[in-house]
């Protein structure tokens, strides 16, 4: 009985560690500090929904956004990159609406 409790406790501890270490998505966004505009709109929606994300701030000039071009095929912010490598890009208002509607996961792998 004690061994089972220890195993269950260890499994729960490991599951909690995985949740803490796991970053669900990466938000590729501009590096502006302002709390306005398309990048902020999507970041705010992620925050409101409690979605874990890592912010990846990139260059302001579209001509220097080579990494963004590599992962998404275009040079516009914002872009959400899922852990499987798939990306989601749309107009920021549409992205924010998708996030707020709880449908972000539907965009995974598309």
Secondary structure, DSSP 8 states (H G I E B T S, - for coil): -HHHHHHHHHHHHHHHHHHHH---EEEEEE----S-SHHHHHHHHHHHHT--EEEEEE-SSGGG-HHHHHHHSS--S-EEEETTS-EE---HHHHHHHHHTT-GGGGTT-
